[in-house]
Amino acid sequence: EIPLERYNESTSPSVIYQDGEAAYFSRDYDEAADVFTLYTERMSENAWGHYMLGLSLWKTGELEAAAEALDHALEIKPDHIKSLVNLARVNLQLDRPEAALVSIEQALALDSSYPDGYRVLGRVYHELDRREEAVSAYHQAVSLHSNDTWSLNNLGLVYLEMDDADSALAPLARAVAIDADQAVFYNNLGTALERTGHAAQAVEAFAKA
């Protein structure tokens, strides 16, 4: 635990930032939020401070406050891609997919190959019940990052929801081949196998799940 009393007016902002980052990466998110709150009070025009405050608050479950912090980062630096992508994620959790779509499209306009960008876009389209566009976004994510297991899984799930189990099989099989530790991947694969008439293989997948 990092007591805030350790900081005084002469404490370098970089020391405070480093302490906040250390707390964040050690998963002490409450502590990180406290430290980055102090940092942003002293360095109010530093977008990275507000970004890290937003991530810390998000991890503590304070979603509205997290969105505000990320918005503040973007007021300072509108092209801060990490803030745009993570604001989209926070807005998805807040059940605001329309707002999420705005920020993720801005992020991809700045960098169309940004890691996670098209996966988040796929999630947004999925939430908006725009499944064909979700499929396209997930395909784009996989074309950029072939081992993106969550995009593969999510692609398979959308195909299942579209009653296209045949198309779901390949991405789901690849997802479990890359990462055999995700129960949800096996569960979705089992569903695809069951719907395509591979009963024995479906039982095996469900058992692994």
Long-range contacts (C-beta under 8 A, 24 or more apart in sequence): 1-28, 1-31, 2-31, 2-35, 4-34, 4-35, 4-38, 7-38, 13-39, 13-42, 13-43, 13-46, 16-42, 17-43, 17-48, 17-49, 17-52, 20-52, 20-56, 21-52, 23-56, 24-52, 24-55, 24-56, 24-59, 27-59, 29-56, 29-59, 29-60, 30-60, 32-56, 32-59, 33-57, 33-60, 33-62, 40-69, 40-72, 45-76, 46-76, 47-73, 47-74, 47-76, 47-77, 47-80, 47-83, 48-73, 50-76, 50-83, 51-80, 51-82, 51-83, 51-86, 54-83, 54-86, 54-87, 54-90, 55-86, 58-86, 58-89, 58-90, 63-90, 63-93, 63-94, 64-94, 66-90, 67-91, 67-94, 74-103, 79-110, 81-107, 81-110, 81-111, 81-114, 84-110, 85-114, 85-116, 85-117, 85-120, 88-120, 88-124, 89-120, 92-120, 92-123, 92-124, 92-127, 97-124, 97-127, 97-128, 98-128, 100-124, 100-127, 101-125, 101-128, 113-144, 115-144, 115-145, 116-141, 117-141, 118-144, 118-151, 119-148, 119-150, 119-151, 119-154, 122-151, 122-154, 122-155, 122-158, 123-154, 126-154, 126-158, 131-158, 131-161, 131-162, 134-158, 135-159, 135-162, 138-171, 142-171, 147-178, 149-175, 149-178, 149-179, 149-182, 149-185, 150-175, 152-178, 153-182, 153-184, 153-185, 153-188, 156-188, 156-189, 156-192, 157-188, 159-192, 160-188, 160-191, 160-192, 160-195, 165-191, 165-192, 165-195, 165-196, 166-196, 168-192, 169-193, 169-196, 176-205, 176-208, 180-208, 183-208, 183-209, 184-209
